[in-house]
Amino acid sequence: MKEVIIAYQKLQKEFSNLIDKSGFKTDFVAKHIGMPLENFYSKKRLGSWSDDDMLKILDFIENEETENYLPGQIIGEARKGENGNIDELMAV
């Protein structure tokens, strides 16, 4: 159970980078999900995405590039030895 929470925290922390990696312009994503641009920029800067925000955005931006981003980040952290071993992190 702890691994699920750790994975969620990493996703939330990296979510703004995930949006950037998607290749979509910020204003285009904000408009598509129906969020005022000012709110979107604020959430992106602070990393304060709600669960619903992340689901809406992922439904829109998900592609091969974004799918590979978070696992790559997790593997990189595991290789640095920051959060246990790689098998524990990838089991999530």
PAMARMI-466517 format. One record per residue: residue number from 0; residue in one letter; x, y, z of N, C-alpha, C in turn. Coordinates in nm, 2 decimals, always signed. Atoms other than C-alpha are relative to their C-alpha. Layout:
BEGIN
pt nr=NUM	rest=a	nc1=X	nc2=Y	nc3=Z	cac1=X	cac2=Y	cac3=Z	cc1=X	cc2=Y	cc3=Z $
...
END
This chain:
BEGIN
pt nr=0	rest=m	nc1=+0.08	nc2=-0.12	nc3=+0.00	cac1=+0.00	cac2=+0.00	cac3=+0.00	cc1=+0.09	cc2=+0.13	cc3=+0.00 $
pt nr=1	rest=k	nc1=-0.09	nc2=-0.11	nc3=-0.01	cac1=+0.29	cac2=+0.23	cac3=+0.08	cc1=+0.05	cc2=+0.04	cc3=-0.14 $
pt nr=2	rest=e	nc1=-0.05	nc2=-0.02	nc3=+0.13	cac1=+0.42	cac2=+0.19	cac3=-0.27	cc1=-0.09	cc2=+0.07	cc3=-0.09 $
pt nr=3	rest=v	nc1=+0.11	nc2=-0.07	nc3=+0.08	cac1=+0.09	cac2=+0.31	cac3=-0.42	cc1=+0.01	cc2=+0.15	cc3=+0.03 $
pt nr=4	rest=i	nc1=+0.00	nc2=-0.14	nc3=-0.04	cac1=+0.11	cac2=+0.63	cac3=-0.22	cc1=+0.13	cc2=+0.07	cc3=-0.05 $
pt nr=5	rest=i	nc1=-0.12	nc2=-0.06	nc3=+0.05	cac1=+0.47	cac2=+0.69	cac3=-0.31	cc1=+0.00	cc2=+0.02	cc3=-0.15 $
pt nr=6	rest=a	nc1=+0.01	nc2=-0.01	nc3=+0.14	cac1=+0.40	cac2=+0.63	cac3=-0.68	cc1=-0.10	cc2=+0.12	cc3=-0.03 $
pt nr=7	rest=y	nc1=+0.09	nc2=-0.12	nc3=+0.02	cac1=+0.10	cac2=+0.88	cac3=-0.66	cc1=+0.07	cc2=+0.13	cc3=+0.03 $
pt nr=8	rest=q	nc1=-0.07	nc2=-0.12	nc3=-0.03	cac1=+0.32	cac2=+1.14	cac3=-0.49	cc1=+0.10	cc2=+0.04	cc3=-0.11 $
pt nr=9	rest=k	nc1=-0.10	nc2=-0.02	nc3=+0.11	cac1=+0.58	cac2=+1.10	cac3=-0.77	cc1=-0.07	cc2=+0.05	cc3=-0.12 $
pt nr=10	rest=l	nc1=+0.08	nc2=-0.05	nc3=+0.11	cac1=+0.31	cac2=+1.14	cac3=-1.03	cc1=-0.04	cc2=+0.14	cc3=+0.02 $
pt nr=11	rest=q	nc1=+0.05	nc2=-0.14	nc3=-0.02	cac1=+0.17	cac2=+1.45	cac3=-0.87	cc1=+0.12	cc2=+0.10	cc3=-0.01 $
pt nr=12	rest=k	nc1=-0.11	nc2=-0.08	nc3=+0.00	cac1=+0.52	cac2=+1.59	cac3=-0.83	cc1=+0.05	cc2=+0.03	cc3=-0.14 $
pt nr=13	rest=e	nc1=-0.05	nc2=-0.01	nc3=+0.14	cac1=+0.62	cac2=+1.53	cac3=-1.19	cc1=-0.11	cc2=+0.03	cc3=-0.10 $
pt nr=14	rest=f	nc1=+0.11	nc2=-0.01	nc3=+0.10	cac1=+0.28	cac2=+1.60	cac3=-1.35	cc1=+0.02	cc2=+0.12	cc3=-0.09 $
pt nr=15	rest=s	nc1=-0.02	nc2=-0.12	nc3=+0.08	cac1=+0.37	cac2=+1.95	cac3=-1.47	cc1=+0.10	cc2=-0.03	cc3=-0.11 $
pt nr=16	rest=n	nc1=-0.10	nc2=+0.04	nc3=+0.10	cac1=+0.68	cac2=+1.81	cac3=-1.64	cc1=-0.06	cc2=-0.10	cc3=-0.11 $
pt nr=17	rest=l	nc1=+0.06	nc2=+0.09	nc3=+0.09	cac1=+0.46	cac2=+1.54	cac3=-1.79	cc1=-0.09	cc2=+0.07	cc3=-0.11 $
pt nr=18	rest=i	nc1=+0.08	nc2=-0.08	nc3=+0.10	cac1=+0.23	cac2=+1.80	cac3=-1.95	cc1=+0.10	cc2=+0.07	cc3=-0.10 $
pt nr=19	rest=d	nc1=-0.10	nc2=-0.06	nc3=+0.09	cac1=+0.54	cac2=+1.98	cac3=-2.09	cc1=+0.05	cc2=-0.11	cc3=-0.10 $
pt nr=20	rest=k	nc1=-0.06	nc2=+0.11	nc3=+0.09	cac1=+0.67	cac2=+1.64	cac3=-2.23	cc1=-0.10	cc2=-0.04	cc3=-0.10 $
pt nr=21	rest=s	nc1=+0.11	nc2=+0.04	nc3=+0.09	cac1=+0.33	cac2=+1.58	cac3=-2.40	cc1=+0.01	cc2=+0.07	cc3=-0.14 $
pt nr=22	rest=g	nc1=-0.01	nc2=-0.08	nc3=+0.12	cac1=+0.41	cac2=+1.85	cac3=-2.66	cc1=-0.11	cc2=+0.09	cc3=-0.03 $
pt nr=23	rest=f	nc1=+0.11	nc2=-0.09	nc3=+0.02	cac1=+0.08	cac2=+2.02	cac3=-2.62	cc1=+0.03	cc2=+0.14	cc3=+0.07 $
pt nr=24	rest=k	nc1=-0.02	nc2=-0.13	nc3=-0.07	cac1=+0.08	cac2=+2.39	cac3=-2.54	cc1=-0.09	cc2=+0.01	cc3=+0.12 $
pt nr=25	rest=t	nc1=+0.08	nc2=-0.01	nc3=-0.13	cac1=-0.04	cac2=+2.48	cac3=-2.19	cc1=-0.13	cc2=+0.06	cc3=-0.02 $
pt nr=26	rest=d	nc1=+0.13	nc2=-0.06	nc3=+0.02	cac1=-0.32	cac2=+2.71	cac3=-2.31	cc1=-0.10	cc2=-0.09	cc3=-0.07 $
pt nr=27	rest=f	nc1=+0.09	nc2=+0.09	nc3=+0.07	cac1=-0.45	cac2=+2.44	cac3=-2.54	cc1=-0.05	cc2=-0.11	cc3=+0.09 $
pt nr=28	rest=v	nc1=+0.04	nc2=+0.10	nc3=-0.10	cac1=-0.46	cac2=+2.18	cac3=-2.26	cc1=-0.10	cc2=+0.06	cc3=+0.09 $
pt nr=29	rest=a	nc1=+0.10	nc2=-0.06	nc3=-0.10	cac1=-0.63	cac2=+2.42	cac3=-2.02	cc1=-0.13	cc2=+0.02	cc3=-0.07 $
pt nr=30	rest=k	nc1=+0.13	nc2=-0.02	nc3=+0.07	cac1=-0.89	cac2=+2.51	cac3=-2.28	cc1=-0.08	cc2=-0.13	cc3=-0.02 $
pt nr=31	rest=h	nc1=+0.06	nc2=+0.13	nc3=+0.03	cac1=-0.95	cac2=+2.15	cac3=-2.37	cc1=-0.07	cc2=-0.06	cc3=+0.13 $
pt nr=32	rest=i	nc1=+0.06	nc2=+0.06	nc3=-0.12	cac1=-1.02	cac2=+2.05	cac3=-2.01	cc1=-0.10	cc2=+0.10	cc3=+0.07 $
pt nr=33	rest=g	nc1=+0.10	nc2=-0.09	nc3=-0.05	cac1=-1.23	cac2=+2.36	cac3=-1.94	cc1=+0.05	cc2=+0.08	cc3=+0.12 $
pt nr=34	rest=m	nc1=-0.05	nc2=-0.06	nc3=-0.12	cac1=-1.00	cac2=+2.52	cac3=-1.68	cc1=+0.05	cc2=+0.14	cc3=-0.04 $
pt nr=35	rest=p	nc1=-0.06	nc2=-0.13	nc3=+0.03	cac1=-0.93	cac2=+2.90	cac3=-1.68	cc1=+0.15	cc2=+0.00	cc3=+0.00 $
pt nr=36	rest=l	nc1=-0.14	nc2=+0.00	nc3=+0.02	cac1=-0.58	cac2=+2.96	cac3=-1.80	cc1=+0.08	cc2=+0.04	cc3=+0.12 $
pt nr=37	rest=e	nc1=-0.07	nc2=-0.04	nc3=-0.12	cac1=-0.48	cac2=+3.15	cac3=-1.49	cc1=+0.00	cc2=-0.11	cc3=+0.11 $
pt nr=38	rest=n	nc1=+0.00	nc2=+0.11	nc3=-0.09	cac1=-0.59	cac2=+2.86	cac3=-1.27	cc1=+0.10	cc2=-0.11	cc3=-0.04 $
pt nr=39	rest=f	nc1=-0.08	nc2=+0.11	nc3=+0.05	cac1=-0.41	cac2=+2.61	cac3=-1.49	cc1=+0.15	cc2=+0.04	cc3=+0.02 $
pt nr=40	rest=y	nc1=-0.14	nc2=-0.04	nc3=-0.02	cac1=-0.08	cac2=+2.81	cac3=-1.48	cc1=+0.04	cc2=-0.01	cc3=+0.15 $
pt nr=41	rest=s	nc1=-0.02	nc2=+0.00	nc3=-0.14	cac1=-0.11	cac2=+2.84	cac3=-1.10	cc1=+0.02	cc2=-0.14	cc3=+0.05 $
pt nr=42	rest=k	nc1=-0.02	nc2=+0.14	nc3=-0.03	cac1=-0.16	cac2=+2.47	cac3=-1.06	cc1=+0.12	cc2=-0.06	cc3=-0.05 $
pt nr=43	rest=k	nc1=-0.12	nc2=+0.05	nc3=+0.07	cac1=+0.12	cac2=+2.39	cac3=-1.30	cc1=+0.12	cc2=+0.05	cc3=+0.08 $
pt nr=44	rest=r	nc1=-0.12	nc2=-0.06	nc3=-0.08	cac1=+0.36	cac2=+2.62	cac3=-1.11	cc1=+0.02	cc2=-0.06	cc3=+0.13 $
pt nr=45	rest=l	nc1=-0.01	nc2=+0.05	nc3=-0.13	cac1=+0.27	cac2=+2.49	cac3=-0.77	cc1=-0.01	cc2=-0.15	cc3=+0.01 $
pt nr=46	rest=g	nc1=+0.02	nc2=+0.14	nc3=-0.01	cac1=+0.20	cac2=+2.13	cac3=-0.86	cc1=-0.11	cc2=-0.04	cc3=+0.08 $
pt nr=47	rest=s	nc1=+0.11	nc2=+0.03	nc3=-0.09	cac1=-0.13	cac2=+2.14	cac3=-0.69	cc1=-0.12	cc2=-0.06	cc3=-0.08 $
pt nr=48	rest=w	nc1=+0.10	nc2=+0.06	nc3=+0.08	cac1=-0.33	cac2=+1.92	cac3=-0.92	cc1=-0.09	cc2=-0.09	cc3=+0.08 $
pt nr=49	rest=s	nc1=+0.09	nc2=+0.09	nc3=-0.06	cac1=-0.64	cac2=+1.75	cac3=-0.80	cc1=+0.00	cc2=-0.13	cc3=-0.08 $
pt nr=50	rest=d	nc1=+0.01	nc2=+0.13	nc3=+0.07	cac1=-0.71	cac2=+1.38	cac3=-0.89	cc1=-0.08	cc2=+0.02	cc3=-0.12 $
pt nr=51	rest=d	nc1=+0.09	nc2=-0.02	nc3=+0.12	cac1=-0.99	cac2=+1.50	cac3=-1.13	cc1=+0.08	cc2=+0.07	cc3=-0.11 $
pt nr=52	rest=d	nc1=-0.08	nc2=-0.08	nc3=+0.10	cac1=-0.75	cac2=+1.75	cac3=-1.29	cc1=+0.09	cc2=-0.10	cc3=-0.08 $
pt nr=53	rest=m	nc1=-0.10	nc2=+0.09	nc3=+0.06	cac1=-0.49	cac2=+1.48	cac3=-1.35	cc1=-0.07	cc2=-0.10	cc3=-0.10 $
pt nr=54	rest=l	nc1=+0.07	nc2=+0.09	nc3=+0.08	cac1=-0.74	cac2=+1.24	cac3=-1.49	cc1=-0.05	cc2=+0.06	cc3=-0.13 $
pt nr=55	rest=k	nc1=+0.05	nc2=-0.07	nc3=+0.13	cac1=-0.89	cac2=+1.49	cac3=-1.74	cc1=+0.12	cc2=+0.03	cc3=-0.09 $
pt nr=56	rest=i	nc1=-0.12	nc2=-0.03	nc3=+0.08	cac1=-0.54	cac2=+1.60	cac3=-1.85	cc1=+0.06	cc2=-0.12	cc3=-0.06 $
pt nr=57	rest=l	nc1=-0.06	nc2=+0.12	nc3=+0.06	cac1=-0.41	cac2=+1.25	cac3=-1.89	cc1=-0.09	cc2=-0.06	cc3=-0.11 $
pt nr=58	rest=d	nc1=+0.09	nc2=+0.05	nc3=+0.10	cac1=-0.72	cac2=+1.15	cac3=-2.09	cc1=+0.03	cc2=+0.07	cc3=-0.13 $
pt nr=59	rest=f	nc1=-0.03	nc2=-0.08	nc3=+0.12	cac1=-0.62	cac2=+1.43	cac3=-2.33	cc1=+0.14	cc2=-0.02	cc3=-0.05 $
pt nr=60	rest=i	nc1=-0.14	nc2=-0.01	nc3=+0.04	cac1=-0.24	cac2=+1.42	cac3=-2.34	cc1=+0.07	cc2=-0.14	cc3=-0.01 $
pt nr=61	rest=e	nc1=-0.07	nc2=+0.13	nc3=-0.01	cac1=-0.16	cac2=+1.05	cac3=-2.30	cc1=+0.04	cc2=-0.05	cc3=-0.14 $
pt nr=62	rest=n	nc1=-0.06	nc2=+0.06	nc3=+0.13	cac1=+0.07	cac2=+0.92	cac3=-2.58	cc1=+0.12	cc2=-0.07	cc3=+0.04 $
pt nr=63	rest=e	nc1=-0.12	nc2=+0.08	nc3=-0.03	cac1=+0.38	cac2=+0.71	cac3=-2.60	cc1=+0.11	cc2=+0.08	cc3=+0.07 $
pt nr=64	rest=e	nc1=-0.10	nc2=-0.09	nc3=-0.06	cac1=+0.61	cac2=+1.00	cac3=-2.50	cc1=-0.03	cc2=+0.01	cc3=+0.15 $
pt nr=65	rest=t	nc1=+0.04	nc2=-0.02	nc3=-0.14	cac1=+0.41	cac2=+1.07	cac3=-2.18	cc1=+0.00	cc2=-0.13	cc3=+0.08 $
pt nr=66	rest=e	nc1=+0.01	nc2=+0.13	nc3=-0.06	cac1=+0.36	cac2=+0.70	cac3=-2.10	cc1=+0.14	cc2=-0.05	cc3=+0.05 $
pt nr=67	rest=n	nc1=-0.13	nc2=+0.05	nc3=-0.03	cac1=+0.74	cac2=+0.64	cac3=-2.09	cc1=+0.07	cc2=+0.10	cc3=+0.10 $
pt nr=68	rest=y	nc1=-0.06	nc2=-0.10	nc3=-0.08	cac1=+0.82	cac2=+0.96	cac3=-1.89	cc1=+0.01	cc2=-0.04	cc3=+0.15 $
pt nr=69	rest=l	nc1=+0.00	nc2=+0.03	nc3=-0.15	cac1=+0.72	cac2=+0.86	cac3=-1.53	cc1=+0.09	cc2=-0.12	cc3=+0.03 $
pt nr=70	rest=p	nc1=-0.08	nc2=+0.12	nc3=-0.03	cac1=+0.87	cac2=+0.51	cac3=-1.54	cc1=+0.15	cc2=+0.03	cc3=-0.01 $
pt nr=71	rest=g	nc1=-0.13	nc2=-0.04	nc3=+0.02	cac1=+1.19	cac2=+0.67	cac3=-1.67	cc1=+0.05	cc2=+0.08	cc3=+0.12 $
pt nr=72	rest=q	nc1=-0.04	nc2=-0.08	nc3=-0.12	cac1=+1.20	cac2=+0.91	cac3=-1.37	cc1=+0.02	cc2=-0.09	cc3=+0.12 $
pt nr=73	rest=i	nc1=-0.01	nc2=+0.10	nc3=-0.11	cac1=+1.14	cac2=+0.62	cac3=-1.13	cc1=+0.12	cc2=-0.08	cc3=-0.01 $
pt nr=74	rest=i	nc1=-0.12	nc2=+0.08	nc3=+0.02	cac1=+1.42	cac2=+0.42	cac3=-1.28	cc1=+0.12	cc2=+0.08	cc3=+0.04 $
pt nr=75	rest=g	nc1=-0.11	nc2=-0.09	nc3=-0.03	cac1=+1.65	cac2=+0.72	cac3=-1.26	cc1=+0.02	cc2=+0.02	cc3=+0.15 $
pt nr=76	rest=e	nc1=-0.01	nc2=-0.02	nc3=-0.15	cac1=+1.58	cac2=+0.77	cac3=-0.89	cc1=+0.05	cc2=-0.13	cc3=+0.06 $
pt nr=77	rest=a	nc1=-0.04	nc2=+0.13	nc3=-0.06	cac1=+1.62	cac2=+0.40	cac3=-0.81	cc1=+0.15	cc2=-0.02	cc3=-0.03 $
pt nr=78	rest=r	nc1=-0.14	nc2=+0.02	nc3=+0.03	cac1=+1.96	cac2=+0.40	cac3=-0.98	cc1=+0.09	cc2=+0.09	cc3=+0.09 $
pt nr=79	rest=k	nc1=-0.07	nc2=-0.09	nc3=-0.09	cac1=+2.06	cac2=+0.70	cac3=-0.76	cc1=-0.01	cc2=-0.05	cc3=+0.14 $
pt nr=80	rest=g	nc1=+0.02	nc2=+0.05	nc3=-0.14	cac1=+1.95	cac2=+0.50	cac3=-0.46	cc1=-0.08	cc2=+0.08	cc3=+0.09 $
pt nr=81	rest=e	nc1=+0.07	nc2=-0.10	nc3=-0.08	cac1=+1.71	cac2=+0.76	cac3=-0.34	cc1=-0.12	cc2=-0.07	cc3=+0.08 $
pt nr=82	rest=n	nc1=+0.12	nc2=+0.05	nc3=-0.06	cac1=+1.40	cac2=+0.54	cac3=-0.26	cc1=+0.00	cc2=-0.15	cc3=-0.01 $
pt nr=83	rest=g	nc1=+0.01	nc2=+0.15	nc3=+0.00	cac1=+1.49	cac2=+0.17	cac3=-0.22	cc1=+0.05	cc2=-0.05	cc3=-0.13 $
pt nr=84	rest=n	nc1=-0.05	nc2=+0.06	nc3=+0.12	cac1=+1.55	cac2=-0.07	cac3=-0.50	cc1=-0.09	cc2=+0.01	cc3=-0.11 $
pt nr=85	rest=i	nc1=+0.08	nc2=-0.02	nc3=+0.12	cac1=+1.42	cac2=-0.06	cac3=-0.85	cc1=-0.12	cc2=-0.10	cc3=+0.00 $
pt nr=86	rest=d	nc1=+0.11	nc2=+0.09	nc3=+0.00	cac1=+1.21	cac2=-0.37	cac3=-0.80	cc1=-0.12	cc2=+0.04	cc3=+0.08 $
pt nr=87	rest=e	nc1=+0.11	nc2=-0.05	nc3=-0.09	cac1=+1.01	cac2=-0.21	cac3=-0.52	cc1=-0.07	cc2=+0.11	cc3=-0.08 $
pt nr=88	rest=l	nc1=+0.06	nc2=-0.12	nc3=+0.07	cac1=+0.95	cac2=+0.11	cac3=-0.73	cc1=-0.08	cc2=-0.04	cc3=-0.12 $
pt nr=89	rest=m	nc1=+0.07	nc2=+0.04	nc3=+0.13	cac1=+0.85	cac2=-0.07	cac3=-1.05	cc1=-0.11	cc2=-0.09	cc3=+0.03 $
pt nr=90	rest=a	nc1=+0.11	nc2=+0.08	nc3=-0.03	cac1=+0.61	cac2=-0.30	cac3=-0.87	cc1=-0.13	cc2=+0.07	cc3=+0.01 $
pt nr=91	rest=v	nc1=+0.12	nc2=-0.08	nc3=-0.02	cac1=+0.37	cac2=-0.02	cac3=-0.83	cc1=-0.09	cc2=+0.01	cc3=-0.12 $
END
